[in-house]
Amino acid sequence: MDTSDMAGMNPEEFHHIARAEETFWWHRGMRQILFAVLDPEIRGRRIRSVLEAGCGTGYMSKLLGERYGWSMTALDLGWEGLEYAKQYGVQRLVQGDVARLPFPAEAFDAVASLDVIAHFPRGREDSAASELARVLRRGGLLIIRTSALDVLKSRHSEFVFERQRFTRARLKALAERHGFRILRLTYANSLLLPVALLKFRVWEPLTRQAPASGVDPVPWWLDKTLSAPLSLEARLLAAGINLPLGQSLLLFAEKT
């Protein structure tokens, strides 16, 4: 099989993520942000069967199932992440490609794909979006989180095999091309943007750092300092305020 257009992540990073994602400041903060936006979007919706397309370690599938009572199916390209998902107790595990989903049409009430489409080569994200639309029932909810802004490409981007980053306009156009109506689209991880620019555009080139995982442990005081802006963003987003720029994008859309 030709795997050149598949969205794969560096297998080493699964182990780093599994060790860090429960407590690391970025993971905690981005979960808080996701739930702040997701909670109001699902009110009044009939959601039972949910696919996480590109589940990584499966930790988010576990949390989504526990928080909302959803019946989760976790899919990933490699078994490295699915082995962790098994340990987390996720029941339905499927090895497969997001761009060639092994499910019938309209099989799910909602589909989540978090930090996945950036791993497709530019131009191949349409293959993934087409498949996400195909397996989602009409009126179903699409949840996408992805990395934003090409200027933020970093050593970590290289390490995890990130192949592109998105703008709000590009992500909106992608969803609309495949028959989705935008419910909410916002940047996130915004308040730390100046710090990220300094680190990725100045510090990393200056020190000639090699590609590396971005989830190494940090001192408790730095963890607390970095998580505070994300907590503030979660409150702003929960209040209905969209953020104009940031390191990530969150999209919530309905299949028409």
N, C-alpha and C positions, 0 to 999 in steps of 0.2 A: 504494500500500500504506500502511495506517495504521502509522506507526512510533512511536506514543505509548507503547507498552508494550515497546519494544525496549530492550536494555541497551547503550547506547552510551557511549563515553568521549570526552572532549574530544580531537579530532584532534591538537591541539598537543602533548598529553602524550606521544603516541607518539614524537615526536622527542626530547623530554627523556629518556624512558626508554631509548631506543636508545643515547643518548649515555652514560648513566650505569649501566645495569644490570649490566654486567660487573664494575665496580669499586666502585660506591657501597655504603656500609656497610649500608644497609637491605636491598638486594637480596642481597648476599653472605650476610648473617646469616640472612635468611629462607630462602634456599636451603639453608643448613647445617641449619636447623631442619627443613625439609621432608624432606630426605634422612635425617636422624636418625630420623624417625618412619616414613618410607616403607620404608627398607631392611628392617627386620624384618617389616613387613606383607606384603611380596611373596615372602618365602621360601616355597618349596613351591608357589607359584601358577604356573599356565600363563598367561603374559601375552605376547602377541605384538603384536596390533593395538590401538593406543591412540589415543584422540581427546583432543586438548586443545581444549575448548570455550570459546572466548574467549581466543585465544592471544596477543593483543597483538602484540608484535614477533616472536613465535616463538622467542625466545631459550630459553625453558624447554623448548619442544618439541625444540629442538636438543640441549639438555643431557640431557633424559630419554632421548632416542634413543641418545645416546652412552654414557650411564652404564649403562643397562639392556639395550641392544640391542633396544629396542622399535621397531616400525614405526609412526611417528607420522603422524597426520593433524591438521593445524593449521587450525582454523576461527576466523574472526573476522568481525564485522559489516561492517567497512570495509576497503578495500584499503590504507589507510595502514600498518597493522601488517603485513599480508601481504607488502608490498613488502620490508620488513626481513626477514621470515621467508625470503623467496626468497634474499636475500643471505646468510643464515645457512646455506643449503643444505637447508632443510626441503623434502622432495620433494612431499608431498601437501598442497596449500593449497586451502582452500575458503572462499569468501565466503558467509556465511549467518548466520542468527539462531539463537542458542542455544535460543530458545523454539520454533523451527520447524526442527529439524535436518533437512538434506536427505540422510538416510541411512536404510537399511532397519532394521527391528527387529533387535536382538541382533547388531549389526554389529561390536561392539568387545569386547575382553577387559577393558579398563579405560577409564575416562573421568576426566580431570582437568579441573577448572574452578577456576582460581586468580584470586581477586579479581575475580569476575565478577558473582555474584548480587546483590551490593550495588548494582549499577547498574540493577537492575529496580525500578520503582515498588513500594511496599509492597503485597503481595497478589498481585503478578504473578510472584513467585519460584516459585510452584507450577507455572507454565507451563514454566519452565526445568527444574525438578526432574523433572517428568513426562517431558520429552523425554530427559533424561539417563538416566532409568530405561529408557525405550523402546529406545534404541540400545545399551544394555549387555546383554551376554548374562547368563543366569541364573548366579549365582555369581561374576559379574564384580565388579571393584573400582571403587568411586567415591572420588575424591579431591577434596575441596573445601577451599579456603582463602577466607576472607572477613573483612572488617573487622568489628570487634566494638564494642558499647556505644555507644548514641546520644550519651552525654555527650562522646564523643571526636570528634564531627562538627566539622570544621575548615575553614579557608580552602582547604586542599588538597582536602577533600571536595567543596567547591563547584566547584573548578577542573576536577576530573576527572569531574564529573557523577555523583557518588555519591548514591544516592537513599535508602539505608537502611543500618543497621548491625544486627548480630545479637547475641543472647545465646546462651549454650549451649543453653538450653531451647528457644528458637525454632528453632535449626538442627537439633537432635535431632528435634523434632516434624516439621519439614519432610521430613527424610530418611525417617522412619518412615511418614509419610503416603503415600509413594510406593514403599513396598515394600522398604526397605533395612533391613538389620540393622547396627547400629552396632558397629564393631570398635574404634574409638578416637576420642575427641572431647576435645580439649583447647584451652585458650587458649594463645596464644603472644605473643611480644613483650611480656612481662609485666613484666620488671624495670625497663623504662623508662616504665612507666605513670605514676608520679608526675611525671616530666619532661613527658610528653605532656599531662597534665591542666593543669599550670602553663602550658604553651605555648598550648594550645588554649582554655582557659577564662579565663585571666588576661591573658597577654601579647598574644595576637591581638586581643581586644576592646579592650584598653587602647590599643594602637597603631593600631587601625582598619586593619589590613592588608587589602589587596585579595586576592581569590582568586588563588592562584599555585601553580605546580608545587612539589612537595615534594622534588624530587631534584636541587636545585642543588648544585654541588660545595662541599665544606667543607674546611677545613685538615686536613692529615694527622693532626695530634694529636687533633682532634675526631672524625675518622673512626675512629681507633683506639679512642678512649674509648667511642664509641657502639656499635661492633661487639663489644666485649668482653662486655657482658651477653647479647647474642644467642648468642655462642659458648658461654657458660655454660648458657644455656637448652637449647641443642642437646644438650649432655652430659646434662643432667637428663632430657630427653625420651627420649634414647637408653637411659637407665637405667630407663625405664618410669614415670617420675614425670610425672603430668599437672599442669598449672598451673591454678590456680583462677580466675584473672582475667587479662586482657591486652587488647592492642589488636587482635589477630587471633584467629580461630578456625581450627582444623584438624580436619577430619572425614575419617575413613576408614570406609567402609561397604561391605557386600556385598549385591548384589541377590539377594533370596530368590525 
